[in-house]
Amino acid sequence: MSFGGERAGFHRPIVAREIVKQGEEVLIERPDGDDNDDPERLIQTALEQIALNRRFRFIADFLRRYVICIWFLRLSETTPSAVTSLRG
């Protein structure tokens, strides 16, 4: 996966190249024709797009949980009082 930036407009990060493989089989390679027809799709990775990640959604679900755990741990390192308030 590699990212670039929009040249104009909102200057958002966009997917420059994304390949999802299972073994040697390529499941998704982007940008593709659909991305060319609708460049807004490139502001999200295939992992983020439910319509695209059906064949490998288990990876997206794992990463989503992992990122939340990392965020929570980083938050607890830097602001213990914020974590206490999140726990109730």
Beta strands, then each sheet from edge to edge (+ up, - down):
strand 1: 2-5
strand 2: 13-22
strand 3: 25-30
sheet 1: 1+ 2- 3+
end
